[in-house]
Amino acid sequence: MLNSHTLVDGHKYEHIQYELLPVKDPAGKPVDGLYNAWIILDNPKQFNSYTTDAVKDVILAFRDASMNRSVVAVVFTAVGDQAFCTGGNTKEYAEYYAGNPQEYKQYMRLFNDMIDSILRCDKPVINRVNGMRIAGGQEIGMACDFSVAADTARFGQAGPKHGSAPDGGSTDFLPLYVGFARAMESGILCETWSAHKALFIGLLNQITPVLKLDGKWIPNPMVITDRFVDEFGNIVYGDFKTGADRDEAKAVLAKAETDLSLLDDAVEALATKILMLMPDCVSKTVNGLRKHKQWHWDNTNVTNREWLALNMMTEAKAGFRAFNEGPKGKREVDFIKLRQMLAEGHPWDDELIRAISPQYQEG
């Protein structure tokens, strides 16, 4: 009998999906007794945002996959074609954690453990990006070793727009992937990148088309897929279309159907490449490369957790509740009014929150 090294034997996953699917050999045939562990976020109605209970399941799933001797690679993905993950569940944030820093501090301990479970997994981790990878979703995605994405996916941060900072990994990982300037651009401005641009600047390993029109594969019509130089000398590639081009692209998108089979093929092919390598050498190389992310993460995540908890009394309290309770199209605080009141020395209290929050405004 072999010893079990899992934390909880026989754990039943109720908030995510966990599957062992046969890895394929170079001829495309399933290999007996060897698997890829698929860890699948399952909250599509809320864009696969993770609840507290889902975070616990993800931690245990990565530990199970890591300790499973028959697992070749881990595939981290989600249900549907709209989103891989948009971060923490904003409804839970707004209704439970906002105004409760002591509770959010406990939650952030779990979140940090989730990042650690990815960074310390004994098997290579492939992020299968089936849709939006935003905010905390971007952070757990960047903790993975490889990223293969649908070309309709979007990538970015949302913290400063909704009352937080991207301190769950993005301030550690983004500069390593895309350089300091682009990390600033994403982390502060919260403008999203297309999958094409994310690939171009080094965030991803591969993208695949997932749209079909009249039975033929087409690239995402919403983005510029040609490389050319604009009037400022910048290479234009992967930017989202605007104006009439955008309207025309939306019409094409409305007629297209989604098919994720090429994305699945690309993920399977990558796992097969891993299969055909020495496992201990792969593990050592993966961890040798991960150390650059781990060094930054280990030096900041504890103090970041403290700040993120305290922030639930001020900007996060206002921002998450505005997003959760505000009317459609008005789910952000009045940033100008906020700055004006703070410039006058107004304290962070209920009066300030009511003054800047859309859910309290008439009309």
C-alpha positions, 0 to 999 in steps of 0.5 A: 500500500502506498501512503496518501499525501493528500490533505483530505482523502475522498473530499467531495467537490461541491463548489467547483468541478474536479476531473481526471481525464486521460492524457493523450500520446503523440498519436492522439490516443488516451494513455492507460493510467495517466491523466490530466487533472482538470480543475474547473470553476463552476459559477457561470451566472456570475462569470465564474467568480470564486466564492469563499467555499469555491476557494477552499475547493480550489486549494484542495483540488490543487493539492489532490492533483499535486499529490496524485502520482498518475497526473501529468499536468493540471488544467485550470479552467472554467465552465462556459465560453464567457469567462475563465474568472472575474475574480472574487464574488462581488455579491459576497464581497458587498454583502458580507465582507464590506465593512468587516475587515476582520472577516476579509483578512481571514478570507484573504488568508484563503486566497493567498493559500489558493495562489500558493497551491498553484505556485507550489503544485508539483505538476505543470499548470495550464490555464485554459482561458475560455473567456474573460480573465479579469481582476482576481481571475487574472491573478490566479491565471498568472500564477499558472505556468502556461496560458492558452486562451480563446481569442475572444478572451479579455485580460485586465484588472479592476481594482482601482475602479471598484475600490481595491488594489491588484495585490492578490498577485498582479502587482507581483506578477504583471511586471515579470510578464509584460514589463513595468510600463504595461503593468502600470497601464493595466494595474492602474487604468484598468483597461482590458487587453484582447487575447491577441494583444496579450499574446503579443506582449508576452502574457500568453503562450498561445491563442486559438480561434473559437468562432465559426461563421458559415462553418469556417473558423474566423478570428475575433472580429472585435480586434485588429489582427493586422500589424501596422504602424500608426501616426505615432510610430506604435505597432497596432495589433490586438487593439479593440476596434472602434467606431464604424469598424466596431459596429460592423464587427459586432454584427459579425459576432452576432452571427458567429457560433462559438466552438471551443474544440480548437482550444481544447486541442491546443491544451491537450497538445501542450499536455502531450508535450509535457508527457514526453519529457522526464518528469523530475526534470520538468518539475525542477525546471518548472519550480526553477522558473516559478521562483521569480514569481514566488520571490515577489509573492512571498515578500508581499502577500502577508502585508498586502493581506493586512492592507486589503482587509483594512481597505474594506472600511473605506474604498472597498466598502464603497466600491463593492457596494456600488458595483453590487447595488448600483443601477445598470450602467452606473455601478461606480462611485462618483470619483470626482465627488469622492476626491473633492470631499477628501480634499476638504478633509471629510472623514470616511463615514456613512455620509461620504459613502452615501454622497458618492454611491450611485445606489443612493442617488435619485434619478 
